[in-house]
Amino acid sequence: MYWNKRNAPEEEKEQVAIWECQAENCLGWMRKNFALEDHPNCPLCGNTMKSGERLLHNLVNPRNHTV
């Protein structure tokens, strides 16, 4: 079935754990469940990242998903 944005079902957002860049002039961030390292550096500027949360659609990472 074809969906356009006007009649697509509304997906709920939830708090998702992320890594966010600590550099003031960098907007880099990534979802924790998609990070390849336990404490990654920013892929954009190479600076350190800190833990945080954002209101996002929840995505399942197939590499980390166990059934």
C-alpha positions, 0 to 999 in steps of 0.5 A, a space after each residue: 500500500 502506498 503512504 504519503 505523509 498526510 495519511 501515514 500512521 503517526 509514529 510515537 516518539 520516545 526518549 532515546 539514549 544518544 552520544 552528543 559531541 562536546 564541541 560547542 561549534 559541532 552538531 554531531 550526535 549518534 544513537 547509542 545503539 548504533 555506535 560501534 564503540 562504548 565511548 566513541 569520538 565524534 565522527 564529524 570533528 573527532 572531539 569527545 562525546 558525552 551521553 545524553 537523550 533526545 526525543 526520537 522515533 525508536 529504531 531497532 539496530 539489526 546488528 544488536 537485535 536478538 530474537 
